[in-house]
Amino acid sequence: MTRTLLTACLTGSTLWCLPALADLPPVLDRVPTEASIIVAIANVSETHGGIKGYVDRFGVEDAAAQLALLEAMLTSDGMNAAGSAAFVMLDPGTTYMLLPVSNFNALITGLGGEVADGFGQADVMGETAFFRDLGGGFAAAGPDEGTLRGLSSTSGRMDAHTTRLGKTGMAVAEQSDMVVIADVQALRPQIEEGMEGIRQQMQFMAMMGGQAEQMGAAIGVIDALSGAITRDGRVALMGVDFADDGVRLDFAAQFVEDSPTAAFFTAPGNAGSILGRLPNIPYLFAYAVDFSSPGLRKGLSEMMDLAAQADPEAVGLVGVNPFQFMESMDGSGMVLGHTPALLTGGLMANTVAYTKTKDPVAMLGLMKQTFGNMDGKSADGVMYKTAYTDGAGDIGGTKYDAWSMTMSIDFNAPNAMEAQQMQQAMMMMFGPTGGPSGFLAATEGGLVQTMSRNTQLLTKAIESAKGGNGLGVDKSVASVAEHLPAGRSFEAYVGVQKVMESVGSVMAMMGGFPMPRVDGELPPIGIAATTHDAGLRATVYMPNKVMDVFRQLGEAFGGEEDFDAPPAGGQRPRF
């Protein structure tokens, strides 16, 4: 049993899945900073308890077997169950493990191996494994004796890791049960090779689709991003944290301070304050983004410039330079409200958008100008007809305008068939009218826009825009926001419960399977991003209740069939 356990450790298969403390994993004090990839765990025993709960929840047999091996290993003679562990890849051909030990000799003896002068050797499932006692409660283990003999047994590398990780990387590493740290410069050849593969695929798609000009601009964006990452990137990280009521995934990149890319990530945001300006209504999806950071505004402006170069026809259609909008906006948000009568009302019927701006009246004028410029124009086989009414009404002393847009197909256009498909999609989005319409209202500090002429919805939107006590203070949203990082420049929430209801209503009309029943209120999936301290961090939080529903969906639509089982009468296919 002990031998099988160690094999799982040596291959790293168990540790890639494992769960944290508020400090960096102690094992990093022994890991060379020049390692290409590090997988570090602060406390193996606590990690085992965290991951076991999810394995039991989903009944994953392969993972359960791995955890059983790990559990037995933790109780083996010579192992320190409460210690810190790591998988280290110095380069693609040189890997080893750092294991927490309380008695090195007892560990090797328990494996049926031999120990001499701090080195051990044992047969593990038919293969020779080598071990070295590094002192201080750590042992190195791996398939190559020379690698272990060449390791330094000294500690004292924690400060170097702290500097290398930077503030963003430190936050991810300290707040995760398991963290993967990749050295961008050490992996630069692999990154460039992967980006080149993406570039070639996009060029092939452009050649096949006849969109060389648009795709060329997109390739330019890919080249710019890959160049920035390989030039200015220091480390990339992935963290996993297993909480009592959900799991959080973090993806982050730390850039060299004072580098051109680091200049985009300079200040924390407050997207939550913008989310509070959206009405607290049943929703499918909601987001808020804060543009207040000068670095973020600079980066978004450059992206808009690239987008305008990629599609100049779109700029000509609206007749307004996109920089005019960017310069006037301090942030924006949108809530895609739930529409009970989806097929007749349209997906966007209960949608509200909010734009934070220092001059709402000027922004309202810019929107009016945009609608006026689009009237009678055509692009990509679609002809646009717009209408705009000043002073359409008044709600609580706030005046609002009305707008509408209809789209018709230009059957003489080269891509009329694609345009017709888009028109069908518009009917799904906006109902039988086949185009959007709604209200616009300038409030103190922002602009409110609805995607339907629903005065009750507009009333809620204006009230929340003025008071700031909208979706951001919803209990369900707040319970998920607690698991997202502070200083968020972007945050979004997926209303899984209402998504299921919408999908279920469509499936019921089509004679499909019923959706799983949800008892009580289902929390949303949370998504966020921070853009400060020369780093970018993206976070996803998945509540346990949501994962339980996904498991039920898998059982309902997938049945009990084992898709991993080999076909009857034959061997498992190689793929």
C-alpha positions in Angstrom: 0.0 0.0 0.0 2.8 2.4 1.0 4.5 1.9 -2.3 1.4 2.7 -4.4 1.0 5.8 -2.3 4.5 7.1 -3.1 4.0 6.5 -6.8 1.0 8.8 -6.7 3.2 11.4 -5.1 6.2 10.9 -7.4 4.1 11.3 -10.5 2.5 14.5 -9.1 -1.0 13.2 -10.0 -2.4 13.7 -6.6 -0.8 17.1 -5.8 -2.1 18.7 -9.0 -5.6 18.2 -7.6 -4.9 19.2 -3.9 -6.1 22.1 -1.6 -4.9 27.3 3.1 -3.1 29.3 5.0 -2.6 33.0 5.1 1.1 32.6 4.4 3.1 31.2 1.5 3.6 27.4 1.7 6.6 26.8 3.9 8.1 24.4 1.3 8.9 27.3 -1.0 11.8 28.1 1.3 13.4 25.0 -0.2 12.4 25.5 -3.9 14.9 27.1 -6.3 13.5 30.4 -7.7 14.7 29.4 -11.2 12.3 26.5 -11.4 10.1 26.6 -14.5 7.0 25.3 -12.7 6.2 24.8 -9.0 3.1 23.2 -7.5 3.1 24.1 -3.8 0.8 23.0 -0.9 0.9 24.5 2.5 -0.6 21.7 4.5 -1.1 18.3 2.9 -3.5 16.9 5.6 -5.8 19.9 5.4 -5.6 19.7 1.6 -6.7 16.1 1.7 -9.7 17.0 3.8 -10.7 19.8 1.4 -10.5 17.9 -1.8 -12.1 14.7 -0.3 -15.3 16.6 0.2 -15.6 17.4 -3.5 -14.6 13.9 -4.6 -17.3 12.4 -2.3 -19.8 15.0 -3.6 -19.3 14.0 -7.2 -18.5 10.3 -6.7 -15.3 10.4 -8.9 -14.0 6.9 -8.6 -10.5 7.6 -10.0 -10.0 10.6 -7.8 -11.3 8.7 -4.8 -8.7 6.0 -5.4 -6.0 8.6 -5.5 -7.2 10.1 -2.3 -7.3 6.7 -0.6 -3.6 6.4 -1.5 -2.9 9.8 -0.2 -4.7 9.1 3.1 -2.7 6.0 3.6 0.5 7.8 2.9 -0.3 10.5 5.5 -0.4 7.8 8.1 2.8 6.1 7.0 5.8 5.9 9.3 8.1 8.8 8.7 5.6 11.1 7.0 4.6 14.5 8.4 0.9 14.7 7.6 0.7 18.4 8.6 3.7 19.4 6.5 4.1 21.3 3.3 4.9 19.7 -0.1 5.8 20.6 -3.6 6.2 19.3 -7.1 9.2 21.0 -8.9 10.0 21.2 -12.6 13.4 22.8 -13.1 13.0 22.3 -16.8 10.8 20.0 -19.0 13.2 17.1 -18.4 14.1 17.6 -14.7 11.4 17.1 -12.0 11.3 16.0 -8.4 9.1 16.2 -5.3 9.7 17.8 -1.9 8.0 15.7 0.8 7.4 16.6 4.5 9.0 13.9 6.7 9.3 13.3 10.4 11.7 10.4 10.1 13.5 9.9 6.8 15.0 6.5 7.6 11.6 5.1 8.7 10.0 6.3 5.5 12.5 4.5 3.3 12.5 1.4 5.4 8.7 1.3 5.2 9.0 1.2 1.4 11.3 -1.8 1.7 14.3 0.3 0.6 17.8 0.9 1.7 19.2 4.0 3.4 22.8 5.2 3.5 24.4 8.6 4.3 21.1 10.5 3.9 20.2 8.9 0.6 17.6 6.2 -0.1 16.5 3.9 -2.9 13.4 1.8 -3.2 11.5 -0.1 -5.7 8.1 1.6 -6.3 5.7 -0.4 -8.4 8.5 -2.0 -10.4 10.5 1.2 -10.9 13.4 2.5 -9.0 12.8 5.7 -7.0 15.5 7.8 -5.3 15.3 9.8 -2.1 17.4 12.4 -0.3 17.1 13.7 3.2 17.4 17.5 3.0 17.0 18.1 6.7 14.6 20.5 8.3 11.7 18.1 7.9 12.0 17.7 4.1 13.0 15.0 1.7 13.5 15.1 -2.1 12.2 12.2 -4.2 12.4 11.6 -7.9 13.3 9.2 -10.7 16.8 10.6 -11.3 19.5 10.1 -8.6 21.8 12.7 -10.2 19.1 15.4 -9.9 18.7 14.8 -6.2 22.4 14.7 -5.5 22.8 18.1 -7.2 20.1 19.8 -5.1 21.2 22.3 -2.4 20.1 21.2 1.1 20.0 24.8 2.3 16.9 26.9 2.9 16.4 30.7 2.8 14.7 31.2 -0.5 11.4 32.5 0.8 12.3 36.2 0.4 13.4 35.6 -3.2 10.0 34.0 -3.9 8.2 36.9 -2.2 9.9 39.4 -4.5 9.4 37.3 -7.6 5.7 36.8 -7.0 4.9 40.4 -6.4 1.8 41.7 -4.6 -0.7 40.1 -7.0 1.1 36.7 -7.0 1.5 36.8 -3.3 -2.3 37.4 -2.8 -3.1 34.3 -4.9 -0.5 32.1 -3.3 -1.5 33.1 0.2 -5.2 32.7 -0.3 -5.1 29.3 -2.1 -5.0 25.8 -0.8 -2.9 24.8 -3.8 -0.9 27.1 -6.1 0.8 26.5 -9.4 3.6 29.0 -10.2 5.1 29.2 -13.7 8.1 31.2 -14.6 7.2 33.1 -17.8 10.7 33.7 -19.0 11.8 30.1 -18.4 8.7 28.9 -20.4 9.0 31.6 -23.1 9.8 29.1 -26.0 6.7 27.1 -25.1 4.5 30.2 -24.8 5.7 31.5 -28.2 5.2 28.2 -29.8 1.6 28.0 -28.5 0.8 31.5 -29.6 2.2 30.8 -33.0 -0.1 27.8 -33.3 -3.1 30.1 -32.5 -1.9 32.6 -35.1 -1.7 29.9 -37.8 -5.2 28.7 -37.0 -6.6 32.2 -37.2 -4.8 32.7 -40.6 -6.4 29.5 -41.9 -9.8 30.6 -40.7 -9.4 34.0 -42.4 -8.4 32.3 -45.6 -11.4 29.9 -45.5 -13.9 32.5 -44.4 -12.8 35.4 -46.7 -12.3 37.8 -43.8 -8.6 38.4 -44.1 -8.8 42.1 -43.2 -10.8 41.6 -40.0 -8.9 38.5 -39.0 -5.6 40.3 -39.7 -6.5 42.9 -37.1 -7.4 40.2 -34.6 -4.0 38.5 -35.3 -2.4 41.8 -34.5 -4.1 41.8 -31.1 -2.8 38.3 -30.5 0.7 39.3 -31.5 0.6 42.3 -29.2 -0.7 40.3 -26.2 1.8 37.5 -26.7 4.6 40.0 -27.1 3.6 41.8 -23.9 3.4 38.6 -21.9 6.8 37.2 -23.0 8.5 40.6 -22.8 7.2 41.9 -19.5 5.8 38.8 -17.7 7.5 37.5 -14.6 5.3 34.7 -13.3 1.9 33.2 -14.0 -0.2 31.5 -11.3 -3.2 29.3 -10.8 -4.7 28.9 -7.4 -7.4 26.7 -6.0 -9.1 27.3 -2.7 -11.7 24.9 -1.2 -14.1 26.8 1.1 -16.9 25.3 3.2 -19.6 26.4 0.7 -17.7 26.6 -2.6 -14.5 26.5 -4.6 -12.5 29.5 -5.9 -10.2 29.4 -8.9 -7.6 32.1 -9.5 -5.6 32.9 -12.6 -3.0 35.6 -12.4 0.0 37.2 -14.1 2.6 39.4 -12.4 4.6 41.7 -14.6 7.9 43.4 -14.1 7.4 46.7 -12.3 7.7 49.8 -14.4 7.4 47.7 -17.6 5.1 48.9 -20.4 2.5 46.2 -19.6 2.7 46.9 -15.8 1.6 50.4 -16.7 -1.9 49.1 -17.5 -2.3 47.6 -14.0 -1.8 50.5 -11.6 -4.8 51.0 -9.3 -7.6 49.0 -7.7 -11.2 49.4 -8.8 -14.6 49.6 -7.2 -16.9 47.7 -9.6 -19.2 46.8 -6.7 -20.3 50.5 -6.4 -21.4 50.4 -10.0 -23.2 47.1 -9.5 -25.2 48.8 -6.8 -26.6 51.2 -9.4 -28.3 48.4 -11.3 -31.8 47.3 -10.2 -32.1 44.3 -8.0 -34.3 42.2 -10.3 -34.2 38.4 -11.1 -31.4 38.0 -13.6 -29.5 35.7 -15.9 -26.3 37.7 -16.0 -25.0 40.9 -14.5 -21.7 42.7 -14.7 -20.0 45.9 -13.7 -16.6 47.4 -14.7 -14.8 50.4 -13.2 -12.7 52.4 -15.7 -11.3 54.8 -13.0 -7.8 53.5 -13.1 -5.7 55.5 -15.6 -3.7 52.5 -16.6 -6.9 50.5 -17.3 -8.4 53.3 -19.3 -5.2 53.5 -21.4 -5.3 49.7 -22.1 -9.0 49.8 -23.0 -8.4 52.8 -25.3 -5.7 50.9 -27.1 -8.0 47.9 -27.5 -10.8 50.1 -28.9 -8.3 51.6 -31.3 -7.4 48.1 -32.5 -11.1 47.2 -32.8 -11.8 50.3 -34.8 -9.0 49.4 -37.2 -10.3 45.9 -37.5 -13.9 47.0 -38.4 -13.9 50.6 -39.7 -17.3 50.0 -41.2 -18.8 49.7 -37.7 -17.3 53.1 -36.8 -18.7 54.6 -39.9 -22.1 53.1 -39.1 -22.4 54.8 -35.7 -20.7 57.9 -36.9 -19.0 58.5 -33.5 -15.4 57.9 -32.6 -15.3 55.2 -29.9 -12.8 57.3 -27.9 -15.6 59.9 -27.3 -17.5 57.3 -25.3 -14.4 56.1 -23.5 -13.4 59.6 -22.5 -16.8 60.2 -21.0 -17.2 57.0 -19.1 -15.9 56.2 -15.6 -17.6 52.8 -15.6 -20.5 50.7 -16.8 -22.7 47.8 -15.8 -25.6 45.8 -17.2 -28.1 43.4 -15.8 -29.7 40.9 -18.2 -33.0 40.4 -16.4 -35.0 37.2 -16.5 -37.9 37.2 -19.0 -40.6 34.6 -18.0 -42.2 34.7 -21.5 -38.8 34.2 -23.3 -40.0 33.2 -26.8 -42.6 36.1 -27.0 -40.9 38.8 -25.0 -37.3 38.3 -26.1 -34.2 37.6 -24.1 -33.3 41.3 -23.6 -36.8 42.5 -22.6 -35.8 43.1 -19.0 -32.3 44.4 -19.6 -30.9 47.5 -17.9 -27.6 49.2 -18.6 -25.9 51.9 -16.4 -23.1 54.2 -17.4 -21.1 56.0 -14.8 -20.1 59.4 -16.1 -19.3 62.9 -14.7 -21.6 64.5 -17.4 -24.7 62.4 -17.9 -26.4 65.0 -20.0 -23.5 65.1 -22.5 -23.5 61.2 -22.6 -27.2 61.3 -23.3 -26.5 63.7 -26.2 -23.8 61.4 -27.5 -26.3 58.5 -27.5 -28.8 60.6 -29.3 -26.2 61.5 -31.9 -25.4 57.8 -32.4 -29.0 56.8 -33.0 -29.3 59.7 -35.5 -26.2 58.7 -37.4 -27.3 55.1 -37.8 -30.7 55.9 -39.3 -31.0 54.8 -42.9 -27.5 53.3 -43.0 -26.6 49.7 -43.9 -23.7 47.4 -43.0 -23.0 43.7 -43.4 -26.2 43.2 -45.3 -28.4 44.9 -42.7 -30.3 48.2 -43.1 -31.0 50.2 -39.9 -34.0 52.4 -39.1 -33.8 54.3 -35.9 -36.2 56.7 -34.1 -35.5 59.0 -31.1 -38.0 61.0 -29.0 -36.9 63.7 -26.6 -38.8 64.1 -23.4 -40.9 61.0 -23.8 -41.9 61.1 -20.1 -41.1 61.9 -16.5 -40.6 59.5 -13.5 -40.2 61.1 -10.1 -38.8 64.3 -11.5 -36.4 62.5 -13.9 -37.1 63.0 -17.6 -36.5 60.2 -20.0 -36.2 59.9 -23.8 -37.4 57.0 -25.9 -35.5 55.2 -28.7 -36.0 52.3 -31.1 -34.1 50.5 -33.8 -35.4 48.1 -36.5 -33.2 46.1 -38.9 -34.1 44.7 -42.3 -32.2 42.6 -44.7 -30.6 44.0 -47.8 -31.0 41.0 -50.1 -28.7 42.5 -52.6 -25.8 42.4 -50.2 -23.1 39.7 -50.7 -23.7 38.4 -47.2 -27.5 38.6 -47.2 -27.8 35.0 -46.0 -25.7 35.7 -42.9 -27.6 38.9 -42.3 -30.9 36.9 -42.4 -29.6 34.5 -39.8 -28.7 37.5 -37.6 -32.2 38.9 -38.0 -33.6 35.6 -36.7 -31.3 35.9 -33.7 -32.5 39.5 -33.2 -36.1 38.1 -32.9 -34.9 35.8 -30.2 -33.2 38.6 -28.4 -35.8 41.4 -28.7 -39.1 39.6 -29.5 -41.4 39.9 -32.6 -40.3 43.4 -33.4 -36.9 42.0 -34.4 -35.0 45.0 -33.0 -34.3 46.8 -29.7 -36.2 49.7 -28.2 -36.2 51.4 -24.8 -35.7 54.4 -22.7 -32.7 56.6 -21.8 -32.5 58.8 -18.6 -29.8 61.0 -17.3 -29.5 60.7 -13.5 -27.0 62.2 -11.1 -23.7 60.6 -11.8 -24.8 58.3 -14.6 -27.0 57.3 -17.6 -29.7 54.6 -17.4 -30.8 52.7 -20.5 -33.5 50.0 -20.8 -33.8 47.6 -23.7 -37.6 47.6 -23.7 -40.3 50.3 -23.2 -41.2 49.1 -19.7 -41.8 52.1 -17.4 -41.9 49.9 -14.3 -38.5 48.6 -15.1 -37.3 52.1 -15.8 -38.6 53.2 -12.5 -36.6 50.6 -10.6 -33.6 51.4 -12.7 -33.7 55.1 -11.9 -34.3 54.5 -8.2 -31.3 52.2 -7.9 -29.1 54.5 -10.1 -29.9 57.3 -7.7 -29.6 55.4 -4.4 -26.9 52.9 -5.2 -28.8 50.2 -3.2 -29.6 47.9 -6.1 -28.1 44.5 -7.2 -24.8 45.0 -5.3 -26.6 44.7 -1.9 -28.5 41.6 -2.8 -27.9 39.0 -0.1 -27.2 36.2 -2.6 -24.8 38.4 -4.6 -23.1 39.6 -1.4 -22.6 36.0 -0.2 -20.6 35.2 -3.3 -18.8 38.6 -3.5 -17.2 37.7 -0.1 -15.1 35.1 -1.9 -13.9 37.4 -4.6 -10.7 39.6 -4.2 -10.9 43.2 -3.0 -10.3 46.1 -5.3 -12.2 44.6 -8.2 -12.1 46.5 -11.5 -14.6 43.9 -13.0 -17.1 41.6 -11.5 -19.9 39.6 -12.9 -22.6 37.1 -11.7 -24.3 34.3 -13.5 -27.9 33.8 -12.2 -27.9 30.0 -12.6 -31.4 29.6 -11.1 -33.0 31.9 -13.7 -30.9 30.5 -16.5 -32.2 27.0 -15.7 -35.7 28.3 -15.6 -35.3 30.0 -19.0 -33.7 26.9 -20.6 -36.3 24.7 -18.9 -39.2 26.7 -20.4 -37.8 26.4 -23.9 -37.1 22.7 -23.5 -40.6 22.1 -22.1 -42.1 23.7 -25.2 -39.8 21.5 -27.4 -40.7 18.3 -25.5 -37.3 18.0 -23.8 -36.2 16.8 -20.4 -37.3 18.7 -17.3 -34.7 20.6 -15.5 -33.6 19.4 -12.0 -35.7 20.9 -9.1 -33.9 23.5 -7.0 -34.9 23.7 -3.4 -34.5 27.2 -2.0 -32.5 30.1 -3.5 -29.5 29.2 -5.7 -26.5 31.5 -5.4 -24.9 32.9 -8.5 -21.5 32.0 -10.0 -19.1 34.9 -9.3 -16.4 36.2 -11.7 -14.0 39.0 -11.0 -10.8 40.7 -12.1 -8.3 43.0 -10.4 -5.9 45.3 -12.2 -3.4 46.8 -9.7 0.1 46.4 -8.4 1.6 45.5 -11.8 -0.6 42.4 -11.9 -3.7 41.0 -13.4 -5.9 38.5 -11.5 -9.0 36.7 -12.7 -11.2 34.8 -10.2 -14.1 32.4 -10.5 -16.1 31.3 -7.5 -18.4 28.3 -7.8 -20.8 27.7 -4.9 -21.4 24.1 -3.8 -25.1 24.4 -4.4 -24.5 25.2 -8.0 -22.1 22.3 -8.4 -24.8 20.0 -7.0 -27.2 21.2 -9.6 -24.6 20.6 -12.4 -24.1 17.1 -11.0 -27.9 16.6 -11.2 -27.9 17.9 -14.8 -25.1 15.5 -15.7 -27.1 12.6 -14.2 -30.3 13.7 -16.0 -28.9 14.2 -19.4 -26.0 11.7 -19.3 -27.6 8.9 -17.4 -25.6 6.2 -15.8 -23.5 5.4 -18.8 -19.7 5.3 -18.2 -18.2 7.1 -21.0 -14.7 6.2 -19.9 -15.4 2.5 -20.0 -13.8 0.5 -22.9 -16.2 -0.8 -25.6 -17.6 -4.3 -25.1 -15.5 -7.0 -26.6 -12.5 -4.8 -27.3 -9.8 -2.7 -25.8 -10.0 1.0 -24.8 -9.4 3.2 -27.9 -6.0 5.0 -27.8 -7.6 8.4 -28.0 
